[in-house]
């Protein structure tokens, strides 16, 4: 009879495991490269490829969103501005929105930020 010897795989860090998992799924995990930095690699489900060619779960401040950013949602506390960038407040001339404050704090006519 043949005796099979069990070989234990070397221990690797959690980061390496994540990267390995992503590679096995054929996608790039959060913080991983994508786009022009790693052609042909898509971000894993729930992530998008940011303008800096890294996979992220949401658009950070000044990051692209809307049509410009693969319809990426902005991170908590940010909204997608008319210029398709994630922002914490609306600039002068922008439409005042209930959940989003004007950067100046002024919305005199209830429609546009001053």
Order of alpha helices (4+ residues) and beta strands (2+ residues): alpha-beta-beta-beta-beta-beta-beta
